[in-house]
Amino acid sequence: MIMRRFLDMFALASAVALSAISCAKESEDHVNDGTKNKITITASLPDELVTKVKFEAGVSVIKPSWEQTDVIRIISETGKSEIYSIKEINGKTATFEGNELEGTSFTAIYPGDYESVEALGNRSYTGQVQTGNGTTAHLQLNAMATGLSDISNISFADAGAKLNGAVKLYVKLPENVTSPKEVSLSSDSDIFFTDNAGSAKSSSLGLSLENVDISADHIFTAYLMSSWTEASIETGKELTLTVKAEGVLITKSFTIEKSVNLAGGHLNTIRLNAENWNTIEGSGTESDPYKLSTTRNLLAMKAALVKGQMTYFKLMNDIDMSSIENWEPLNPDEPYDLGIVFDGGGHSLKNLKSKGKTYSSFFGVLYGNCYNVKFVDAEIVSASNSGAGIIGGYIGTGGKPAIVSEVEASGIITCNGKGQSVGGLGGNAREATIENCTVNVTVSNPMGDGSNRTATGGVVGKTIDSAVKIKNCIVRGVVEITKGINNTYTGGIVGWQSAAGAEITGCEVYATVKSAGERVGGIVGHYQGGTLSGCKFYGEVNAASRLAGGIAGITSSASIIENCLSSGKIVCKNIVGGIVGMNENTLTIRCCESSSTIEINVNGVDGVGGVLGLTSNGKTVIVEDCIFSGNMNVPTGQRVGNRLVCKKMLCLREHNRLGRRRRNSWQGRRSRLERKRQSL
């Protein structure tokens, strides 16, 4: 039942059924072998299939016709089936011939080259291609009639039949668009079914275009097939039509004024004029990136993204985003496969606001690369169920790495979800490299509840795996958790390094890092193993409960901290060290100095040390070439470790303030450490 030779007209009418077209081949598995009786089946179509018009007043009439190559398949209740080929065409009626099929209840499907109801149900509507402007050769009717007791006369237009649908685009494009290459209709949520069975959904319907020339009048007509499973579009829903052409991308958004059902067997028509198109120059490739100059260009970015591939953008000038009330992150939805390479060109994005969104941020989940850009005065508020940061709720994720480099960011980031991670650039980092970035932010997390682990960091709240590398970043401002005593993680660079092996190197923090709870570090709140090197802290660490350190609040798993400096103020109620508050595993501290002032306002605490406050479980700690040259402000009678001077003070020569060389404890009470390779 191939239905070519469409005649399309526009007027207001109601719908009966969609007809479409396709070529179906007769299956070689069902050639009559002479042992079965032949039967004939008559199948007919209405004289005229008038389609439903939902988006715009007008008429669309489709007149189908049979073609000689059409075949249908009949399936009995036993699962056996036969294919029937056209013997004769008489207008809207065709006679099919094939082998007799035993049974009492039958299902008829078209095209007949689908071998089962399931196969036709799984038919995908992705990858559609239209050749020529307004052509219909790519359309294919999918039809199924069930519960048939008599197969001698079949109608696919009966009320019980299932038919796929289509969307017709009738659009006046701007004059600079003469040869469209791709078109898509998209939403901010998955509202379109991409198979007949209704088991697969997508936020867009798309169509590739070949040999389309609209240079004469710039009127573009396209057809997109849709599922026979009905999709509902609610009143007020915003849809975006995106057209890609050579060297340009244009988008237009419009709001559904009355709810729409994309029903099987119907054609829904969208008409748009040539006004108010949002244009982005470029092709989205590495050699010809999309060029962003206005807020309208920024708003068109999401529609330009392609699943499973990188799309390239370049910022051409500073853009003030204050007119965008609440930015929708670009890649917030699984499987997070919208690849983005964003070159800021040294320009600024000002007044970004993203609040209560999934992964509130500019990118959502960054899969790709963001570099050479400034985010100025951003305001980010996380949703209750996802992390947040100026760049992304996640920077990188499983199998989708990310690089952030040469980024400057300022603003306010606030957590609004229990157990969620927030940071100046990212809530979480996984398979990510973050380097040469400068952050001046207030990161505030009031959601600690004592049971859910809450992480907050100047760069990222939490690192997920050993592939994360954070290099040469600078943080200023305030990083704080304002509620919760237990399970709180706060760090000037990272709140919680949750997997051993992540690298933090060459970073500097000039911020106030504080928590109503525990695990507070000038560089990292909780460091779970690996190498932390070349970092400097000049701000204030303040833990209202316990576990504070100038570099790390607590270390666990085998850790090396080397070539680091803590030169700020450290305030804590219990277990505090100039470099590390507490250690739970094998630890080496090498070539480090703390010139910080350490303050304890209660007596009888578990551990206070110029380098390390406390080690637990009898774990081995090696301290080499380190010095504490700061001050201890503690209550009278509180036992502390004071000043450590090791030989070979070459690693931090420019920071050394040795004072008197004397033999002193370098740990608090209840700490028994194995001292190796020390000459005091």
C-alpha positions in Angstrom: 0.0 0.0 0.0 2.5 2.6 -1.1 0.9 5.9 -1.3 2.8 8.3 -3.5 1.1 11.0 -5.6 0.0 13.2 -2.7 -2.2 16.2 -3.5 -1.9 18.7 -0.7 -4.2 21.7 -0.1 -4.8 24.0 2.8 -8.3 24.7 4.4 -9.9 24.0 7.8 -11.2 20.4 8.2 -11.3 17.5 10.6 -9.3 14.3 10.5 -9.9 10.8 9.4 -6.5 9.2 8.7 -3.0 9.8 7.6 -1.8 8.3 4.5 1.9 8.1 3.6 4.2 6.3 1.3 6.9 3.8 1.1 8.2 1.0 -1.0 7.7 -2.5 0.4 9.3 -5.6 -1.1 7.6 -9.0 -1.2 9.3 -11.4 1.2 11.1 -14.3 -0.5 10.1 -16.5 2.4 6.5 -16.5 1.4 6.4 -17.3 -2.3 3.5 -19.7 -3.0 4.8 -23.2 -3.3 1.7 -24.6 -5.0 0.7 -26.7 -1.9 -1.6 -24.1 -0.4 -4.8 -22.6 -1.7 -4.6 -19.1 -3.0 -7.0 -16.5 -1.6 -7.7 -12.9 -2.5 -8.1 -10.0 -0.1 -9.8 -6.7 -0.9 -8.4 -3.6 0.8 -9.8 -0.2 0.3 -9.1 3.4 1.2 -11.4 6.4 1.7 -11.7 8.6 -1.4 -10.1 11.4 0.5 -8.2 11.4 3.8 -8.8 14.8 5.3 -6.3 15.6 8.1 -6.7 17.3 11.4 -5.1 20.7 11.7 -4.2 21.7 15.2 -1.5 24.4 15.2 -2.9 26.8 12.6 -6.2 27.2 10.7 -6.0 25.8 7.1 -6.7 22.8 5.1 -4.6 19.8 4.4 -6.1 17.1 2.2 -4.1 14.0 1.3 -5.4 11.7 -1.5 -3.7 8.3 -1.4 -3.4 5.7 -4.1 -2.1 2.2 -4.3 1.1 1.1 -6.0 1.8 -2.2 -7.7 4.7 -3.0 -5.3 2.5 -2.7 -2.1 2.2 -5.8 0.1 0.5 -6.5 3.4 1.1 -9.2 6.0 -1.7 -11.1 7.8 -0.8 -12.8 11.1 -3.0 -15.4 12.8 -3.5 -15.9 16.5 -1.1 -18.8 16.2 1.7 -16.5 15.2 1.9 -17.8 11.6 1.7 -15.3 8.9 1.5 -14.8 5.1 2.3 -11.9 2.8 -0.2 -10.8 0.2 0.8 -8.9 -3.0 -1.3 -6.6 -5.1 -3.0 -8.4 -8.0 -5.2 -5.5 -9.3 -5.8 -1.8 -8.5 -9.1 -0.3 -9.0 -9.0 3.3 -7.8 -9.1 3.3 -4.0 -9.6 -0.4 -3.8 -6.9 -3.0 -4.4 -7.1 -6.8 -4.6 -4.2 -8.7 -2.9 -3.4 -12.4 -3.5 -1.5 -14.9 -1.3 -1.6 -18.2 0.4 -4.5 -19.2 2.6 -3.9 -18.7 6.3 -5.6 -20.8 9.0 -7.0 -19.2 12.1 -10.0 -17.4 13.6 -8.5 -14.1 14.6 -6.1 -12.1 12.5 -4.0 -9.0 12.5 -3.1 -7.1 9.3 0.0 -4.9 9.2 1.5 -2.6 6.6 4.2 -2.6 5.3 4.2 -6.3 5.0 8.0 -6.6 5.1 7.7 -6.1 8.9 7.6 -9.7 10.2 5.7 -9.1 13.4 3.5 -6.7 15.3 6.5 -6.1 17.6 8.8 -5.3 14.7 6.4 -2.7 13.4 5.9 -1.3 17.0 9.7 -0.8 17.3 9.9 1.0 14.0 12.0 4.1 14.7 11.3 7.6 13.4 14.8 8.9 13.8 17.0 9.5 10.8 14.3 10.7 8.5 15.5 12.2 5.2 13.5 14.4 2.8 14.8 15.0 -0.8 13.5 18.2 -2.3 11.2 20.9 -1.0 7.8 19.7 -0.1 8.3 16.2 -1.3 6.7 13.2 0.3 8.7 10.3 -1.0 10.2 9.7 2.4 6.9 9.2 4.1 5.8 5.7 4.9 2.4 4.7 6.2 2.5 2.3 9.1 -0.8 0.6 9.7 -2.2 -2.2 11.8 -5.8 -3.6 12.1 -6.4 -6.2 14.8 -9.1 -8.6 15.9 -10.1 -9.4 12.3 -12.3 -12.5 12.0 -12.8 -12.0 8.2 -9.7 -11.0 6.1 -11.5 -10.9 2.8 -12.2 -7.2 3.1 -9.8 -5.0 5.2 -9.9 -1.3 5.8 -7.0 0.4 7.6 -9.2 3.5 8.0 -11.6 1.9 10.5 -11.8 3.4 13.9 -9.9 0.4 15.5 -6.9 0.6 13.1 -3.6 2.1 14.1 -1.9 4.5 11.8 1.2 6.6 12.2 1.0 10.4 11.8 2.9 13.3 10.5 3.7 17.0 11.2 3.8 19.3 8.2 5.9 22.5 8.3 4.9 25.3 6.1 7.5 28.1 6.8 8.6 31.4 5.3 12.3 31.5 6.0 14.6 34.6 6.1 16.1 35.6 2.8 19.6 34.6 3.8 18.4 30.9 4.0 18.2 29.4 0.6 19.2 25.7 1.0 18.1 24.2 4.4 20.1 21.1 5.4 18.3 20.0 8.6 15.1 20.9 10.4 13.8 19.9 13.9 10.9 20.6 16.2 11.9 20.5 19.8 10.7 21.0 23.4 12.4 21.3 26.8 11.1 17.8 27.7 10.5 14.4 26.1 7.0 14.8 24.5 7.5 13.1 21.2 7.3 9.3 20.7 10.0 8.0 18.3 8.6 4.5 17.8 5.1 3.2 17.2 4.8 1.3 20.4 5.3 4.4 22.6 8.3 2.9 24.4 10.9 5.5 23.2 10.5 9.2 23.7 12.6 12.3 22.7 12.5 16.0 23.1 12.6 16.5 19.3 11.5 15.3 15.9 14.1 15.8 13.2 14.6 15.6 9.5 17.7 15.8 7.3 17.2 17.6 4.0 18.8 17.0 0.5 18.5 19.1 -2.7 16.2 21.7 -1.1 16.3 25.0 -3.0 14.0 27.8 -1.8 15.9 30.7 -3.3 12.9 31.8 -5.4 10.3 32.5 -2.6 12.0 31.2 0.6 8.9 29.1 1.4 9.9 25.8 2.9 7.7 22.8 3.3 8.7 19.6 5.2 7.0 16.5 6.5 8.1 14.7 9.6 6.6 11.3 10.4 5.3 10.7 13.9 4.3 7.7 16.0 0.8 6.1 16.0 1.0 6.4 19.8 -0.7 9.7 20.7 1.5 12.4 22.2 -0.1 15.3 24.1 1.3 18.9 24.1 -0.2 20.9 26.9 -1.4 24.5 26.7 1.4 26.9 27.3 4.1 24.5 26.1 6.9 26.2 24.2 8.2 24.6 21.1 11.2 25.6 19.0 11.7 25.1 15.3 15.3 24.9 14.2 16.6 25.1 10.7 20.2 24.5 9.8 21.6 25.7 6.5 25.0 26.4 5.0 26.8 28.8 7.3 23.8 29.7 9.5 21.4 28.3 12.1 18.0 29.9 12.7 15.4 29.2 15.4 11.9 30.4 16.2 10.1 29.6 19.4 6.3 29.6 19.8 3.8 28.8 22.5 0.9 26.3 22.2 -2.2 28.3 22.9 -4.5 25.3 23.2 -3.5 21.7 24.0 -2.6 19.5 21.1 -2.8 15.8 20.5 -0.4 14.4 17.9 -2.7 11.5 17.1 -2.0 8.6 14.8 -3.6 8.9 11.5 -3.5 12.7 11.5 -1.4 15.4 10.0 -0.7 18.5 12.1 0.4 21.6 10.3 2.6 24.3 11.6 2.8 27.7 9.8 5.4 30.3 10.6 6.2 33.6 9.0 9.6 35.1 8.2 9.6 37.4 11.2 11.5 37.1 14.5 13.8 34.3 13.6 16.9 34.0 15.8 19.9 33.7 13.6 23.4 32.3 14.5 26.1 32.5 11.9 28.4 29.5 11.5 28.1 25.7 10.9 28.8 24.4 14.4 32.0 22.8 13.2 35.6 23.2 14.6 36.6 25.2 11.5 33.3 27.2 11.4 31.8 27.4 14.9 28.5 29.0 15.7 29.1 32.7 16.5 27.4 34.1 19.5 26.8 37.8 19.7 23.4 38.3 21.4 21.1 36.8 24.0 19.0 35.4 21.2 22.0 33.6 19.9 22.6 32.1 23.4 18.9 30.9 23.5 19.4 29.2 20.2 22.3 27.1 21.4 20.3 24.2 22.8 18.4 23.6 19.6 21.7 23.5 17.7 23.2 20.6 19.8 23.3 17.2 18.2 23.2 14.0 20.2 26.5 12.0 20.2 28.7 14.7 18.6 30.5 17.9 19.4 29.0 21.2 18.4 31.3 24.2 18.4 30.5 27.8 19.6 32.5 31.0 19.8 31.6 34.0 21.9 32.1 37.1 19.7 31.6 39.9 22.3 30.5 40.4 25.9 26.8 39.5 26.4 24.6 40.7 29.3 22.2 37.8 30.2 20.1 39.8 32.6 17.1 39.7 30.2 17.0 35.9 30.5 15.0 35.4 33.6 16.0 31.8 34.3 18.6 30.1 32.0 17.8 26.5 31.0 21.0 24.5 31.1 22.2 23.2 27.8 22.7 19.5 28.6 20.8 18.5 31.7 19.2 15.2 30.6 20.4 11.6 30.3 22.4 10.3 28.5 24.1 13.7 28.6 25.5 13.2 25.1 25.1 16.7 23.7 28.8 17.5 23.2 29.8 21.2 23.4 33.1 23.0 22.7 32.7 26.6 23.9 35.4 29.2 23.1 34.8 32.4 25.1 37.2 34.4 23.0 38.2 36.2 26.1 34.7 37.7 26.4 32.2 37.8 29.3 28.8 36.4 30.0 27.3 38.7 32.6 24.4 38.1 35.0 23.7 34.4 34.2 20.8 33.2 36.4 19.9 29.6 36.6 17.6 28.6 39.6 15.9 25.4 40.5 16.8 23.7 37.2 18.1 20.2 36.8 21.9 20.8 37.3 21.4 24.6 37.5 24.4 26.1 35.6 25.3 27.3 32.1 25.9 23.8 30.7 24.0 21.4 33.0 26.4 18.5 32.4 29.4 19.7 30.5 30.5 17.1 28.0 33.3 18.7 26.0 35.3 21.8 26.5 34.8 25.3 27.9 37.7 27.8 27.8 38.8 31.4 27.7 35.6 32.9 29.0 34.5 35.0 32.0 31.2 34.5 33.9 30.5 37.7 35.7 28.0 38.1 38.6 26.3 34.7 38.1 23.4 33.6 40.3 23.0 29.9 40.6 20.5 28.0 42.9 20.5 24.2 42.8 17.3 22.1 42.4 16.4 19.9 45.3 17.6 16.8 43.4 20.8 17.9 41.6 24.1 19.7 42.2 25.0 23.1 40.7 27.8 25.4 39.8 28.4 28.2 37.3 29.8 25.9 34.7 27.8 22.7 35.4 26.1 20.6 37.9 28.5 18.0 36.6 31.8 18.8 34.8 32.3 15.6 32.9 30.5 12.4 33.6 30.9 8.7 32.9 32.3 8.2 29.4 31.8 11.9 28.6 34.9 13.8 29.7 35.2 17.6 30.1 37.9 20.2 30.1 37.5 23.6 31.7 40.5 26.0 31.3 41.2 29.7 31.4 37.8 30.5 32.9 37.1 33.3 35.3 33.9 33.2 37.3 32.2 35.3 39.9 28.9 35.1 41.6 26.7 33.4 44.2 26.0 29.7 44.2 23.4 28.4 46.7 22.5 24.8 47.4 18.8 24.0 47.8 18.9 20.2 48.0 19.8 17.8 50.8 22.8 15.7 50.0 23.6 17.7 46.8 27.0 19.1 46.0 27.7 22.7 44.9 30.8 24.5 43.9 32.0 27.7 42.3 32.5 26.1 38.9 30.8 22.7 39.3 28.7 20.7 41.7 30.5 17.5 40.8 33.5 16.6 38.6 34.0 13.3 36.9 36.5 12.5 34.1 37.3 16.2 34.2 40.3 18.5 33.9 39.9 21.9 35.4 43.0 24.2 35.0 44.1 27.8 35.1 40.8 29.1 36.4 40.1 32.0 38.7 37.0 32.0 40.9 35.6 34.8 43.2 32.4 33.4 44.6 30.1 33.0 47.5 29.2 29.3 47.7 26.6 28.7 50.4 25.1 25.4 51.4 22.3 25.6 54.1 21.1 22.0 53.5 23.3 19.9 55.8 21.0 17.6 57.8 23.5 15.3 59.5 22.6 12.2 57.5 23.0 13.1 53.9 26.6 13.9 52.8 26.8 17.5 51.9 29.8 18.8 49.9 30.7 22.4 49.0 33.9 23.7 47.3 35.4 26.8 45.8 36.0 25.0 42.5 33.8 21.9 42.7 31.8 20.4 45.6 32.8 16.8 45.0 35.1 14.8 42.7 33.8 11.4 41.7 36.7 9.5 40.3 40.5 9.3 40.0 40.5 10.8 36.5 39.8 14.3 37.9 42.6 16.8 37.7 42.4 20.3 39.1 45.5 22.4 38.3 46.6 26.0 38.9 43.2 27.4 40.1 42.7 30.4 42.3 39.7 30.9 44.7 38.6 34.0 46.5 35.4 34.7 48.4 33.5 32.6 50.8 32.8 28.8 50.8 30.5 27.7 53.5 28.1 25.1 54.9 25.8 26.9 57.2 23.8 24.0 58.6 24.6 20.4 59.8 27.1 19.1 62.2 27.9 15.6 60.7 28.6 14.5 57.1 29.6 18.0 56.0 32.6 18.5 53.6 33.9 22.0 52.8 37.1 22.9 50.9 38.6 26.0 49.3 39.1 23.9 46.1 37.1 20.7 46.6 34.7 19.9 49.4 34.9 16.1 49.1 37.4 14.1 47.0 35.3 11.0 47.2 37.5 8.7 45.1 41.2 8.1 45.6 43.6 9.3 42.9 42.2 12.7 41.9 45.0 15.2 41.5 44.9 18.7 43.0 48.1 20.7 42.1 49.3 24.3 42.1 46.1 25.8 43.5 45.8 28.9 45.7 43.0 29.9 48.0 42.4 33.3 49.5 38.9 32.6 50.7 37.1 32.1 54.0 36.2 28.4 54.2 33.9 27.5 57.0 31.3 25.0 58.2 28.7 24.6 60.9 30.0 21.0 61.0 33.2 19.1 60.3 35.8 18.3 57.6 37.0 21.7 56.6 40.2 22.3 54.7 41.9 25.3 53.1 42.3 23.2 49.9 40.1 20.1 50.4 37.7 19.2 53.1 38.1 15.4 52.9 41.0 14.0 50.8 40.5 10.3 50.1 43.9 9.5 48.7 46.3 10.4 46.0 48.8 13.3 45.6 48.0 16.9 46.6 50.9 19.2 45.8 52.0 22.7 45.3 48.9 24.3 46.9 48.8 27.4 49.1 46.2 28.6 51.5 46.0 32.3 52.7 42.5 32.6 54.0 40.5 31.4 57.0 39.4 27.9 57.8 36.7 27.6 60.4 35.0 24.4 61.6 32.4 24.8 64.3 32.6 21.1 65.1 35.9 19.2 64.3 38.4 18.2 61.7 40.0 21.3 60.3 43.3 21.7 58.4 45.1 24.4 56.6 45.4 22.1 53.5 43.0 19.2 54.3 40.5 18.7 57.1 40.9 14.9 56.9 42.8 12.4 54.8 41.9 8.8 54.2 43.4 6.1 51.9 47.1 6.4 51.1 47.8 10.1 50.6 50.8 12.3 49.8 50.7 16.0 50.5 53.8 17.9 49.4 55.1 21.4 48.6 52.1 23.0 50.2 51.8 26.2 52.3 49.1 27.1 54.9 49.4 30.8 55.9 46.1 31.9 57.2 43.9 31.4 60.2 42.5 28.1 61.4 39.7 28.0 63.9 38.2 24.7 65.1 36.6 23.2 68.2 38.3 19.8 68.0 41.1 18.0 66.0 43.0 20.7 64.0 46.3 20.8 62.2 48.3 23.4 60.4 48.4 21.1 57.3 46.0 18.2 58.1 43.4 18.0 60.8 43.1 14.2 61.0 44.6 11.2 59.2 42.9 7.8 58.8 45.4 5.9 56.6 49.0 6.0 55.4 50.1 9.6 55.0 53.2 11.4 53.9 53.6 15.1 54.4 56.6 16.4 52.6 58.1 19.8 52.1 55.2 21.7 53.7 54.9 24.7 55.9 52.2 26.1 58.1 52.6 29.7 59.2 48.9 29.8 60.2 47.4 31.0 63.4 45.6 28.1 65.0 42.8 28.9 67.5 41.0 26.6 69.9 38.5 28.0 72.3 37.8 24.9 74.4 40.0 22.7 76.5 40.6 19.0 76.4 40.3 18.5 72.7 41.5 15.3 70.9 44.3 16.8 68.9 46.0 20.0 68.0 49.2 20.1 65.9 51.3 22.5 63.9 51.4 20.0 61.0 48.9 17.2 61.9 46.2 17.3 64.6 45.6 13.5 65.0 46.1 10.2 63.4 43.8 7.2 64.1 44.0 3.4 63.9 47.8 3.4 64.4 48.4 4.4 60.8 51.9 5.3 59.7 52.6 9.0 59.0 55.8 10.2 57.5 56.7 13.9 57.8 59.7 15.1 55.9 61.2 18.6 55.6 58.2 20.5 57.1 57.8 23.4 59.4 55.2 25.0 61.6 56.1 28.7 62.0 52.7 30.0 63.0 51.0 30.7 66.3 48.8 28.6 68.7 46.0 30.4 70.5 44.6 27.8 72.9 43.2 27.7 76.4 45.7 27.3 79.2 46.5 23.6 79.8 45.6 22.4 76.4 48.3 20.1 75.1 49.4 20.8 71.6 52.2 20.0 69.2 54.0 23.2 68.4 56.9 23.7 66.0 58.5 21.2 63.7 61.7 21.9 61.9 63.1 19.2 59.6 66.4 19.3 57.7 66.5 19.9 53.9 64.4 23.0 54.0 64.9 23.4 50.2 61.4 22.7 49.1 59.9 25.9 50.6 62.9 28.0 51.1 61.1 31.2 50.2 58.5 30.6 52.9 60.7 29.3 55.7 60.5 31.1 59.0 62.5 28.7 61.1 62.8 30.5 64.4 64.7 28.5 67.0 65.6 24.9 66.1 64.4 22.8 68.9 63.0 19.4 69.3 59.3 19.5 69.8 56.2 17.3 69.3 54.5 18.0 66.0 51.2 16.3 66.8 48.4 16.6 69.4 47.9 14.2 72.2 46.6 10.6 71.7 48.7 10.5 68.5 51.5 7.9 68.2 53.3 8.3 64.9 56.2 6.5 63.5 58.9 9.0 62.7 61.1 8.2 59.7 63.9 10.0 58.0 63.8 13.0 60.5 66.7 14.9 62.0 65.3 17.4 64.3 
